[in-house]
């Protein structure tokens, strides 16, 4: 990795920000902020757990880009793997053809996946993988004589992507309302937010059983002959990192088996070390029928995603004239596949999963010191994936109303944390939270730096309430 900051010229930053404001359509972004005089933040370089903007200012990347940069920034060997592959074979599709890197990566992912998940369908991202999983579930049941099974069940506030099918599975009303009507047949059930459990809030095991049983109730309400799949993130991201209560995933697996419903683990975020295993479902000792994944597969150095399915799901596609009528031009791109393989080499050589498991308790403990602040209600998560829920009253768990949340998060916290040197996420999809998911190479010095910045900024936020 590189070691010294490279500063840009004084005239360049303003020019870059102006060009971004005038021509770049940023994702999930209120552009009025920049039209009213705000400067577009322009990130120009990364090294390890840090990033630099076009003014030469350094920030701790407390979100690994977007839960992506597992191995850290500035890994020259990943860039070299991309260049080498581009020089040999820059592109060829997987439409009835194969290329060596896709073959090798598919085999490797199958080896990491639990159970008999041995068949890999490549996409370019997580949303496409989720879209593929719903489609393959529908076609699987049509091919096996149960063509009425087409509905899917997912959880409230969960985010599963933006394509129309994936967006239908998403449980965030504000993300969907502009694009309705969406794909019919997407049913929502409660998530695993123990902090705000409507029942059994003092008993994680009982709450987990209750939450899982809501999935069974939904299947029975819709009719088991109509439900194809249940989509679950092992640790739900949106809402602020909800780990599975004890026994929850095991009970969901049991319910899916009882009613012949496919269990899809959306590991777009939790995969590739975020929870300390290549796939989080292995940590929780439950084998799904399908895994969807992306982000950390290449540590963000090139885009790729995948749907990994069990031998049972692939079986009806093996015969006669049957085929999966679905695909993407850039799915399994040779350069991305080569980068993914090099990234996984780093995982194994440097023991990144082991590093997360050995340091997660220290990360949790460091962040948990913030619970002495009146604005911090709870710290929760697993691995290197944590959410800090913000409250108005710790005793009653009273949250902020919409106007207060707007002022707190967008009016102050997001910019204040960044200005203080920490890139992370202040979010209110659900209740207000600050999310932290640094590169997997982070250590105690970085945990301490995050805590110090958070303590200072959250203290000021409380004074402004």
VEXDREN-2710 file (C-alpha; in Angstrom, 1 decimal):
% VEXDREN-2710
k/r/px/py/pz
1/UNK/0.0/0.0/0.0
2/UNK/1.1/3.6/-0.5
3/UNK/2.1/5.5/2.5
4/UNK/2.3/9.3/1.9
5/UNK/-0.6/11.7/1.0
6/UNK/-0.6/13.2/-2.4
7/UNK/-2.0/16.7/-2.4
8/UNK/-3.8/18.2/-5.4
9/UNK/-3.2/21.7/-6.6
10/UNK/-5.1/24.5/-4.9
11/UNK/-7.1/25.3/-8.0
12/UNK/-8.2/21.8/-8.7
13/UNK/-10.5/21.1/-5.7
14/UNK/-13.0/23.9/-6.5
15/UNK/-13.0/22.9/-10.1
16/UNK/-13.8/19.3/-9.4
17/UNK/-16.6/20.2/-7.0
18/UNK/-18.1/22.6/-9.5
19/UNK/-18.0/20.0/-12.3
20/UNK/-19.6/17.4/-10.0
21/UNK/-22.3/19.8/-9.1
22/UNK/-23.0/20.7/-12.8
23/UNK/-22.8/17.2/-14.3
24/UNK/-22.7/14.3/-11.9
25/UNK/-26.0/12.8/-10.7
26/UNK/-25.1/11.3/-7.3
27/UNK/-27.0/8.4/-5.8
28/UNK/-29.5/8.8/-3.0
29/UNK/-28.5/12.5/-2.9
30/UNK/-30.3/15.7/-2.3
31/UNK/-28.7/17.9/-4.9
32/UNK/-30.3/21.1/-3.5
33/UNK/-27.6/21.0/-0.8
34/UNK/-25.0/21.8/-3.5
35/UNK/-27.2/24.2/-5.5
36/UNK/-27.6/26.2/-2.3
37/UNK/-23.8/26.7/-1.9
38/UNK/-22.7/23.4/-0.4
39/UNK/-19.5/21.9/-1.8
40/UNK/-19.6/18.4/-3.2
41/UNK/-17.1/16.2/-1.2
42/UNK/-14.6/14.7/-3.6
43/UNK/-12.6/11.7/-2.5
44/UNK/-9.4/11.3/-4.4
45/UNK/-7.3/8.7/-2.7
46/UNK/-7.3/5.9/-0.1
47/UNK/-4.7/4.1/1.9
48/UNK/-5.4/1.4/4.4
49/UNK/-8.4/2.5/6.6
50/UNK/-8.1/6.2/5.5
51/UNK/-9.3/8.3/2.6
52/UNK/-8.3/11.8/1.4
53/UNK/-10.4/14.5/-0.2
54/UNK/-9.4/16.9/-3.0
55/UNK/-8.2/19.4/-0.4
56/UNK/-5.7/16.9/1.1
57/UNK/-7.8/16.3/4.3
58/UNK/-7.7/12.8/5.8
59/UNK/-10.7/10.8/7.1
60/UNK/-11.0/7.5/8.8
61/UNK/-13.2/5.3/6.5
62/UNK/-15.6/4.1/9.1
63/UNK/-17.9/2.5/6.6
64/UNK/-15.4/0.7/4.3
65/UNK/-16.8/2.8/1.4
66/UNK/-20.2/1.3/1.6
67/UNK/-19.5/-1.9/3.5
68/UNK/-17.2/-2.8/0.7
69/UNK/-13.5/-2.2/1.1
70/UNK/-12.8/-5.2/3.3
71/UNK/-9.0/-5.5/2.6
72/UNK/-8.5/-1.7/2.9
73/UNK/-7.6/1.0/0.3
74/UNK/-4.5/1.2/-1.8
75/UNK/-3.9/-2.5/-2.4
76/UNK/-1.6/-2.5/-5.4
77/UNK/-1.8/-6.2/-6.0
78/UNK/-5.6/-5.9/-6.7
79/UNK/-4.9/-3.2/-9.3
80/UNK/-2.2/-5.3/-10.8
81/UNK/-4.5/-8.4/-11.0
82/UNK/-7.0/-6.2/-12.9
83/UNK/-4.4/-4.9/-15.3
84/UNK/-2.9/-8.4/-15.9
85/UNK/-6.4/-9.9/-16.7
86/UNK/-7.3/-6.9/-18.9
87/UNK/-4.2/-7.6/-21.0
88/UNK/-5.1/-11.2/-21.4
89/UNK/-8.9/-11.1/-21.8
90/UNK/-10.7/-7.9/-21.0
91/UNK/-14.2/-9.1/-21.7
92/UNK/-16.2/-12.1/-22.7
93/UNK/-19.8/-12.9/-21.7
94/UNK/-21.0/-16.0/-19.8
95/UNK/-23.8/-16.5/-22.3
96/UNK/-23.2/-20.1/-23.3
97/UNK/-19.5/-19.6/-22.9
98/UNK/-17.1/-19.6/-20.0
99/UNK/-13.7/-18.1/-19.2
100/UNK/-11.0/-19.3/-16.8
101/UNK/-11.5/-16.6/-14.0
102/UNK/-15.2/-17.1/-13.8
103/UNK/-14.7/-20.9/-13.5
104/UNK/-12.1/-20.6/-10.9
105/UNK/-14.1/-18.0/-8.8
106/UNK/-17.3/-20.1/-9.0
107/UNK/-15.4/-23.1/-7.7
108/UNK/-13.8/-21.1/-4.9
109/UNK/-17.1/-19.5/-3.8
110/UNK/-18.7/-22.9/-3.8
111/UNK/-16.0/-24.1/-1.5
112/UNK/-16.6/-21.2/1.0
113/UNK/-20.4/-21.5/0.9
114/UNK/-22.1/-23.8/3.5
115/UNK/-23.8/-27.1/2.6
116/UNK/-24.4/-28.0/-1.0
117/UNK/-24.5/-24.5/-2.4
118/UNK/-22.3/-25.4/-5.4
119/UNK/-23.7/-23.4/-8.3
120/UNK/-22.7/-19.8/-8.9
121/UNK/-24.6/-17.3/-11.1
122/UNK/-22.7/-14.1/-11.5
123/UNK/-24.1/-10.6/-11.5
124/UNK/-22.5/-7.1/-11.2
125/UNK/-23.9/-6.2/-7.8
126/UNK/-26.1/-7.2/-4.9
127/UNK/-29.4/-5.8/-6.2
128/UNK/-29.0/-7.9/-9.3
129/UNK/-28.2/-10.9/-7.2
130/UNK/-31.4/-10.4/-5.2
131/UNK/-33.4/-9.9/-8.4
132/UNK/-31.9/-13.2/-9.8
133/UNK/-32.8/-15.1/-6.6
134/UNK/-36.5/-14.1/-6.8
135/UNK/-36.6/-15.1/-10.5
136/UNK/-34.9/-18.4/-10.0
137/UNK/-37.2/-19.2/-7.2
138/UNK/-40.2/-18.6/-9.4
139/UNK/-38.9/-20.6/-12.3
140/UNK/-37.7/-23.4/-10.0
141/UNK/-41.2/-24.0/-8.7
142/UNK/-42.7/-23.8/-12.2
143/UNK/-40.3/-26.5/-13.3
144/UNK/-41.1/-28.7/-10.4
145/UNK/-44.9/-28.5/-10.8
146/UNK/-45.7/-25.9/-8.2
147/UNK/-46.2/-22.9/-10.4
148/UNK/-48.4/-21.0/-7.9
149/UNK/-45.5/-20.5/-5.6
150/UNK/-44.3/-17.0/-6.5
151/UNK/-44.6/-14.7/-3.4
152/UNK/-41.7/-13.7/-1.2
153/UNK/-41.5/-12.7/2.4
154/UNK/-39.0/-10.2/3.8
155/UNK/-38.6/-8.0/6.9
156/UNK/-39.7/-4.5/7.8
157/UNK/-37.1/-1.8/7.2
158/UNK/-34.8/-4.3/5.4
159/UNK/-33.0/-3.1/2.3
160/UNK/-32.4/-5.5/-0.6
161/UNK/-31.6/-3.3/-3.6
162/UNK/-33.2/-1.0/-6.1
163/UNK/-34.2/-3.0/-9.2
164/UNK/-38.0/-3.4/-9.3
165/UNK/-38.1/-6.9/-7.9
166/UNK/-35.4/-6.2/-5.3
167/UNK/-37.1/-3.0/-4.4
168/UNK/-40.4/-4.8/-3.9
169/UNK/-38.6/-7.1/-1.4
170/UNK/-37.1/-4.0/0.3
171/UNK/-39.0/-3.0/3.5
172/UNK/-38.5/0.7/3.4
173/UNK/-41.6/2.6/2.3
174/UNK/-39.7/5.8/1.5
175/UNK/-37.5/4.0/-0.9
176/UNK/-40.4/2.5/-2.8
177/UNK/-43.1/5.2/-2.9
178/UNK/-41.9/7.0/-6.0
179/UNK/-41.7/3.8/-8.1
180/UNK/-44.9/2.1/-7.3
181/UNK/-46.6/0.0/-8.5
182/UNK/-43.9/-2.5/-7.9
183/UNK/-43.8/-6.3/-8.4
184/UNK/-46.7/-7.8/-6.6
185/UNK/-46.4/-10.6/-4.1
186/UNK/-43.8/-9.2/-1.6
187/UNK/-45.0/-9.6/2.0
188/UNK/-43.4/-8.0/5.0
189/UNK/-43.0/-9.3/8.6
190/UNK/-41.3/-7.9/11.7
191/UNK/-37.6/-7.6/11.9
192/UNK/-35.3/-8.6/14.8
193/UNK/-35.0/-5.2/16.5
194/UNK/-34.8/-6.5/20.1
195/UNK/-34.3/-3.0/21.5
196/UNK/-37.8/-2.1/20.3
197/UNK/-39.4/-5.5/20.5
198/UNK/-43.2/-5.3/20.7
199/UNK/-43.1/-8.6/22.7
200/UNK/-40.5/-10.4/24.8
201/UNK/-38.2/-7.5/24.9
202/UNK/-36.5/-8.9/28.1
203/UNK/-36.0/-12.4/26.6
204/UNK/-34.0/-12.7/23.4
205/UNK/-34.8/-16.4/22.9
206/UNK/-38.5/-15.8/23.2
207/UNK/-38.4/-12.7/21.0
208/UNK/-36.5/-14.6/18.4
209/UNK/-39.1/-17.4/18.4
210/UNK/-41.8/-14.8/18.2
211/UNK/-40.2/-13.0/15.3
212/UNK/-39.6/-16.2/13.3
213/UNK/-43.1/-17.4/14.0
214/UNK/-44.4/-14.2/12.2
215/UNK/-42.9/-15.6/9.1
216/UNK/-44.9/-18.8/9.5
217/UNK/-48.0/-16.8/10.2
218/UNK/-47.5/-14.9/6.9
219/UNK/-47.0/-18.1/5.0
220/UNK/-50.2/-19.5/6.4
221/UNK/-52.0/-16.2/5.7
222/UNK/-50.9/-16.1/2.1
223/UNK/-51.2/-19.8/1.5
224/UNK/-48.2/-22.1/1.5
225/UNK/-48.9/-23.0/-2.1
226/UNK/-48.3/-19.4/-3.1
227/UNK/-45.0/-18.6/-1.2
228/UNK/-41.7/-19.2/-2.9
229/UNK/-39.0/-17.7/-0.7
230/UNK/-38.1/-15.9/2.5
231/UNK/-35.3/-13.2/2.1
232/UNK/-33.2/-12.4/5.2
233/UNK/-30.0/-10.6/5.9
234/UNK/-28.2/-12.6/8.6
235/UNK/-27.6/-9.3/10.3
236/UNK/-30.1/-6.7/9.0
237/UNK/-28.4/-3.6/7.9
238/UNK/-31.1/-1.0/7.5
239/UNK/-32.5/0.2/10.8
240/UNK/-29.1/-0.1/12.4
241/UNK/-27.5/-3.6/12.5
242/UNK/-30.0/-6.1/14.0
243/UNK/-28.3/-9.4/14.8
244/UNK/-30.3/-12.6/14.8
245/UNK/-31.6/-13.5/18.3
246/UNK/-30.6/-17.0/19.6
247/UNK/-32.5/-19.7/17.7
248/UNK/-34.1/-17.3/15.2
249/UNK/-32.4/-18.4/12.0
250/UNK/-32.7/-22.1/13.0
251/UNK/-36.5/-21.6/13.5
252/UNK/-36.8/-19.8/10.1
253/UNK/-35.0/-22.7/8.4
254/UNK/-37.4/-25.1/10.1
255/UNK/-40.4/-23.1/8.9
256/UNK/-39.1/-22.9/5.3
257/UNK/-38.6/-26.7/5.3
258/UNK/-42.1/-27.3/6.7
259/UNK/-43.8/-25.3/3.9
260/UNK/-41.3/-26.0/1.1
261/UNK/-40.2/-22.4/0.9
262/UNK/-36.7/-21.4/-0.2
263/UNK/-34.6/-19.6/2.4
264/UNK/-32.5/-16.8/0.7
265/UNK/-29.7/-15.3/2.7
266/UNK/-28.9/-11.8/1.4
267/UNK/-25.2/-11.5/2.3
268/UNK/-24.5/-8.5/0.1
269/UNK/-23.2/-6.8/3.2
270/UNK/-22.5/-9.6/5.7
271/UNK/-20.5/-11.7/3.3
272/UNK/-16.7/-11.8/3.0
273/UNK/-15.6/-11.2/6.5
274/UNK/-17.9/-8.5/7.7
275/UNK/-19.1/-10.9/10.5
276/UNK/-15.9/-12.8/10.7
277/UNK/-16.6/-15.6/8.2
278/UNK/-16.7/-15.7/4.4
279/UNK/-20.5/-16.1/4.8
280/UNK/-22.3/-15.1/8.0
281/UNK/-24.7/-18.0/7.7
282/UNK/-21.8/-20.2/8.5
283/UNK/-21.2/-18.3/11.8
284/UNK/-24.8/-18.8/12.7
285/UNK/-24.7/-22.5/11.6
286/UNK/-27.7/-22.4/9.3
287/UNK/-27.6/-23.4/5.6
288/UNK/-29.8/-21.4/3.3
289/UNK/-31.0/-22.6/-0.2
290/UNK/-29.6/-19.5/-1.9
291/UNK/-27.0/-16.9/-1.0
292/UNK/-26.8/-13.5/-2.7
293/UNK/-23.5/-11.6/-2.3
294/UNK/-21.4/-8.8/-3.8
295/UNK/-19.6/-5.8/-2.2
296/UNK/-16.7/-7.3/-0.3
297/UNK/-16.0/-10.0/-2.9
298/UNK/-13.5/-7.7/-4.6
299/UNK/-13.1/-5.2/-1.7
300/UNK/-14.7/-2.8/-4.1
301/UNK/-11.8/-2.8/-6.6
302/UNK/-14.0/-4.0/-9.4
303/UNK/-17.8/-4.6/-9.4
304/UNK/-19.2/-8.1/-9.2
305/UNK/-22.0/-10.0/-7.4
306/UNK/-23.3/-13.5/-7.3
307/UNK/-26.2/-15.8/-6.6
308/UNK/-25.1/-19.1/-5.1
309/UNK/-27.7/-21.9/-5.1
310/UNK/-27.9/-25.4/-3.8
311/UNK/-27.6/-28.5/-6.0
312/UNK/-31.3/-29.1/-5.4
313/UNK/-32.3/-25.7/-6.8
314/UNK/-30.1/-26.2/-9.9
315/UNK/-31.2/-29.7/-10.6
316/UNK/-34.3/-29.0/-12.8
317/UNK/-32.2/-26.6/-14.9
318/UNK/-29.8/-29.3/-15.9
319/UNK/-32.1/-31.2/-18.3
320/UNK/-33.6/-31.1/-21.7
321/UNK/-34.4/-27.7/-23.2
322/UNK/-34.7/-26.0/-19.8
323/UNK/-32.6/-22.9/-19.0
324/UNK/-32.7/-19.9/-16.7
325/UNK/-34.0/-17.1/-18.9
326/UNK/-32.0/-14.4/-17.3
327/UNK/-28.5/-12.8/-17.4
328/UNK/-26.4/-9.7/-17.4
329/UNK/-23.8/-8.6/-20.0
330/UNK/-21.1/-7.9/-17.4
331/UNK/-22.0/-10.7/-15.0
332/UNK/-18.8/-12.6/-14.1
333/UNK/-16.6/-10.0/-15.9
334/UNK/-13.1/-11.5/-16.4
335/UNK/-11.4/-8.5/-14.8
336/UNK/-13.7/-8.4/-11.8
337/UNK/-13.4/-12.2/-11.4
338/UNK/-9.6/-11.9/-11.4
339/UNK/-9.7/-9.1/-8.8
340/UNK/-12.1/-11.2/-6.6
341/UNK/-9.6/-14.1/-6.7
342/UNK/-6.7/-11.9/-5.7
343/UNK/-8.8/-10.3/-2.9
344/UNK/-9.7/-13.8/-1.6
345/UNK/-6.0/-14.6/-1.6
346/UNK/-5.5/-11.6/0.7
347/UNK/-8.2/-12.9/3.0
348/UNK/-6.5/-16.2/3.3
349/UNK/-2.9/-15.0/3.5
350/UNK/-3.6/-12.3/6.1
351/UNK/-6.3/-14.1/8.0
352/UNK/-8.8/-11.3/7.7
353/UNK/-11.7/-13.4/9.0
354/UNK/-9.7/-14.4/12.0
355/UNK/-8.7/-10.8/12.6
356/UNK/-12.3/-9.8/12.8
357/UNK/-13.2/-12.6/15.2
358/UNK/-10.2/-11.8/17.4
359/UNK/-11.0/-8.0/17.5
360/UNK/-14.8/-7.8/17.4
361/UNK/-15.1/-7.9/21.2
362/UNK/-12.6/-5.0/21.5
363/UNK/-14.5/-3.0/18.8
364/UNK/-17.8/-3.6/20.5
365/UNK/-16.4/-2.7/23.9
366/UNK/-14.8/0.5/22.6
367/UNK/-18.1/1.7/21.0
368/UNK/-20.1/0.6/24.0
369/UNK/-18.3/3.2/26.1
370/UNK/-20.5/5.7/24.3
371/UNK/-23.5/4.5/26.1
372/UNK/-22.6/6.8/29.0
373/UNK/-23.8/9.7/26.7
374/UNK/-27.5/10.7/27.1
375/UNK/-28.1/10.5/23.4
376/UNK/-26.9/6.9/22.9
377/UNK/-29.6/4.3/23.5
378/UNK/-27.9/1.1/22.3
379/UNK/-24.8/-0.2/20.6
380/UNK/-25.5/-3.4/18.6
381/UNK/-24.1/-5.6/15.9
382/UNK/-21.6/-8.4/15.3
383/UNK/-18.1/-8.7/13.7
384/UNK/-17.0/-5.4/12.3
385/UNK/-20.6/-4.2/11.7
386/UNK/-22.3/-2.0/14.4
387/UNK/-25.1/0.5/14.8
388/UNK/-25.5/3.1/17.5
389/UNK/-29.1/4.0/18.1
390/UNK/-29.7/7.6/19.1
391/UNK/-32.6/8.5/21.5
392/UNK/-34.2/11.5/23.2
393/UNK/-34.7/9.7/26.5
394/UNK/-32.6/6.6/27.5
395/UNK/-35.0/5.6/30.2
396/UNK/-38.1/5.4/28.0
397/UNK/-36.3/4.8/24.7
398/UNK/-38.2/7.7/23.2
399/UNK/-37.0/8.4/19.7
400/UNK/-36.8/11.6/17.7
401/UNK/-39.8/12.7/15.5
402/UNK/-39.3/13.2/11.8
403/UNK/-38.5/16.9/12.1
404/UNK/-36.0/16.3/14.9
405/UNK/-34.4/13.5/13.1
406/UNK/-34.0/15.6/10.0
407/UNK/-32.3/18.3/12.0
408/UNK/-30.1/15.9/13.9
409/UNK/-28.9/13.7/11.1
410/UNK/-28.9/15.7/8.0
411/UNK/-28.8/19.1/9.6
412/UNK/-25.8/18.3/11.8
413/UNK/-24.4/14.9/12.4
414/UNK/-23.5/13.8/8.8
415/UNK/-21.5/16.9/8.1
416/UNK/-20.1/17.2/11.6
417/UNK/-18.7/13.7/11.7
418/UNK/-17.2/14.1/8.3
419/UNK/-15.6/17.4/9.2
420/UNK/-14.2/15.8/12.3
421/UNK/-12.4/13.2/10.3
422/UNK/-14.8/10.2/10.3
423/UNK/-16.7/8.9/7.3
424/UNK/-19.6/6.8/8.4
425/UNK/-23.4/6.8/8.1
426/UNK/-26.0/8.7/10.1
427/UNK/-29.3/7.2/9.0
428/UNK/-33.0/7.2/9.9
429/UNK/-34.4/4.3/7.9
430/UNK/-36.2/3.2/11.0
431/UNK/-35.0/5.0/14.1
432/UNK/-31.9/7.3/14.0
433/UNK/-28.6/5.4/14.0
434/UNK/-25.0/5.9/13.3
435/UNK/-23.5/2.9/11.5
436/UNK/-19.9/1.8/11.6
437/UNK/-18.3/-0.9/9.4
438/UNK/-14.6/-0.1/8.9
439/UNK/-12.2/-2.1/6.6
440/UNK/-11.4/-5.5/8.1
441/UNK/-7.8/-4.5/8.7
442/UNK/-8.8/-1.9/11.4
443/UNK/-7.3/-2.3/14.9
444/UNK/-7.7/-0.9/18.4
445/UNK/-6.0/2.5/17.4
446/UNK/-8.7/2.9/14.8
447/UNK/-11.5/1.9/17.2
448/UNK/-10.2/4.5/19.6
449/UNK/-10.1/7.2/16.9
450/UNK/-13.7/6.4/16.0
451/UNK/-14.9/6.5/19.6
452/UNK/-13.1/9.9/20.3
453/UNK/-14.7/11.5/17.2
454/UNK/-18.1/10.1/17.9
455/UNK/-18.0/11.1/21.6
456/UNK/-17.1/14.7/20.7
457/UNK/-19.7/15.1/17.9
458/UNK/-22.5/13.3/19.7
459/UNK/-21.9/15.4/22.8
460/UNK/-22.3/18.5/20.7
461/UNK/-25.4/17.0/19.0
462/UNK/-27.0/16.5/22.4
463/UNK/-26.3/20.1/23.4
464/UNK/-28.1/21.3/20.3
465/UNK/-31.3/19.3/21.0
END
